[in-house]
Amino acid sequence: MAEAADRVTRFAADLVDSAAAEGARQSRSAKQQLDHWARVGRAVSSRHSAARRRVEAALAGELELTRLSAEEGVVFNAEISAAIQESLADTDYGRVLAQRGITTVALNEDGEIVERRPDGSSVVLTADG
């Protein structure tokens, strides 16, 4: 059976760094480690065991966390951690804060501090004000 061609994919820097470190311990490249983790995760996520259904019920708020076994708790925590990381990466906090009427500051591509106002205007801040 022919192997599917790799596709260019972007990964979060912390995952690539972790994969490089763990891959070195396992005699794998960072890419091989990411592939390994993805395959293991796919197998665990697609398994519809009673334990998996209990974790999904806890994630949905339908089962108290105290009713999960230690192993189920580890999976629950991993699912929550991944969801938080995905949410953090996908959220435009400048836009969210602007909608709340909050002025923010950030660095632009040139390393200058830019004040972004809720009305959509922005100004580069200088040392002399």
VENVEN-V804961 format. One record per residue. N is the residue number from 1. RES is the residue in one letter. SS is DSSP state (helix for helix, strand for strand, loop for the rest). Layout:
# VENVEN-V804961
n->{N:N}
res->{RES:RES}
ss->{SS:SS}
This chain:
# VENVEN-V804961
n->{1:2:3:4:5:6:7:8:9:10:11:12:13:14:15:16:17:18:19:20:21:22:23:24:25:26:27:28:29:30:31:32:33:34:35:36:37:38:39:40:41:42:43:44:45:46:47:48:49:50:51:52:53:54:55:56:57:58:59:60:61:62:63:64:65:66:67:68:69:70:71:72:73:74:75:76:77:78:79:80:81:82:83:84:85:86:87:88:89:90:91:92:93:94:95:96:97:98:99:100:101:102:103:104:105:106:107:108:109:110:111:112:113:114:115:116:117:118:119:120:121:122:123:124:125:126:127:128:129}
res->{M:A:E:A:A:D:R:V:T:R:F:A:A:D:L:V:D:S:A:A:A:E:G:A:R:Q:S:R:S:A:K:Q:Q:L:D:H:W:A:R:V:G:R:A:V:S:S:R:H:S:A:A:R:R:R:V:E:A:A:L:A:G:E:L:E:L:T:R:L:S:A:E:E:G:V:V:F:N:A:E:I:S:A:A:I:Q:E:S:L:A:D:T:D:Y:G:R:V:L:A:Q:R:G:I:T:T:V:A:L:N:E:D:G:E:I:V:E:R:R:P:D:G:S:S:V:V:L:T:A:D:G}
ss->{loop:loop:loop:loop:loop:loop:loop:loop:loop:loop:loop:loop:helix:helix:helix:helix:helix:helix:helix:helix:helix:helix:helix:helix:helix:loop:loop:loop:loop:helix:helix:helix:helix:helix:helix:helix:helix:helix:helix:helix:helix:helix:helix:helix:helix:helix:loop:loop:loop:helix:helix:helix:helix:helix:helix:helix:helix:helix:helix:loop:loop:loop:loop:loop:helix:helix:helix:loop:loop:helix:helix:helix:helix:helix:helix:helix:helix:helix:helix:helix:helix:helix:helix:helix:helix:helix:helix:helix:helix:helix:loop:loop:helix:helix:helix:helix:helix:helix:helix:loop:loop:loop:loop:strand:strand:strand:strand:loop:loop:loop:loop:loop:strand:strand:strand:strand:loop:loop:loop:loop:loop:strand:strand:strand:loop:loop:loop:loop:loop}
